[in-house]
């Protein structure tokens, strides 16, 4: 009887730790996907402005560029471990096989998003911001091409 109680307690504690690990992984996936959705929410109007599809508004551009810089600085937290490639995600296992390069591309995106934010905050116009936004987009594409399935 005592052995059954001890065995049950051990199995229960193992199950609980597995659920916690799964939960932490799920939260990491949800976190980074949410951050990327917010980045897209703010990037798309900027692209429309520099492409002339909507009127350029320097104040709105600066506000959205500031958000992108902030979001870019925190998104890497969602790539905690290799387990977070499972499930409903396009993150590739190659992130963890080539973590050094992934981190370099992430740092490049962060630097370019800060450059865009600073230029927008300084009041630069559409023609000056267009190439900076293009460079930021190239950073995103470089990482997506290599580390997204």
JOFENLIN-V170986 format. One record per backbone hydrogen bond with DSSP energy under -1.0 kcal/mol. NH is the residue of the N-H (numbers start at 0). CO is the residue of the C=O. If there is no record, write none. Layout:
NH;CO
NH;CO
//
This chain:
4;0
5;1
6;2
7;3
8;4
9;5
10;6
11;7
12;8
13;9
14;10
15;11
16;12
17;13
18;14
19;15
20;16
21;17
22;18
23;19
24;20
25;21
26;22
27;23
28;24
29;25
30;26
31;27
32;28
33;29
34;30
35;31
36;32
37;33
38;34
39;35
40;36
41;37
42;38
43;39
46;42
47;43
48;44
49;45
50;46
51;48
52;47
53;47
60;56
61;57
62;58
63;59
64;60
65;61
66;62
67;63
68;64
69;65
70;66
71;67
72;68
74;70
76;73
77;74
78;75
83;80
84;81
85;82
88;86
91;146
94;91
95;92
96;92
97;93
101;97
102;98
103;99
104;100
105;101
106;102
107;103
108;104
109;105
110;106
111;107
112;108
113;109
114;110
115;111
116;112
117;113
118;114
119;115
120;116
121;117
122;119
123;118
128;124
129;125
132;128
133;129
134;130
135;131
136;132
137;133
138;134
139;135
140;136
141;137
142;138
143;139
144;140
145;141
146;142
147;143
148;89
//
